[in-house]
Amino acid sequence: MGQLYVRDLTAKEIVVDQATILKPTKASWTKVRFNTASAMQERECLFAKATTA
């Protein structure tokens, strides 16, 4: 499981700038659990980088 980052979701063609992998905190055949706080922190960090670039 991971996250995809794009510059513009409204563009006619969507280009993925970066893909990340979220490390599961628990996984089984029926479900995967990951740390949502860590995912949000990753989003905030990448968003901050994009706005300063």
N, C-alpha and C positions, 0 to 999 in steps of 0.2 A: 504494500500500500504506500502511496506517496502523494505528492502534490505537484501540479503543473502550474507554471507561472508564465503568463502572457502579458504583453504590453497593452493590447486593445482587444477586448472580446466583441466589440461592435464592428470590427473590420470585416471586409468581405472574405479575406483569407486569414485564418488564425495561425500565428506562428508561435510555437512554444519556445520561450527563451531559456527556461531552466526546468528541470525535473528533479525532485528530491525523493528520498526514501525515508519514510517514517518507520522507526524501529518499533515493532510490536511489544507491548508490555505483557501480553498473554495471547496465545494463539492455539487454536484447535482445529479440527476438521470442520466445525460448524460456525466458528466465528473468530474474529480477530479484534483485539482491543489495543488501542494505542493511547499515548499520553496527549490529550487534547491541549493541555497548557503548553506543551513543547511545540505542537503544531502551530498554535497561535503565535508563539514567540518567533518561530521561524518565519511566519508570514509577515509579522511586524518588522523584522530585521530586513527581509528582502524588499519590502515596500519602502522602508526608509532609504535603502541603497538606491532604489529606482528614482525616488524623488530628489535625491541629491546629485544624481548623475546628469 
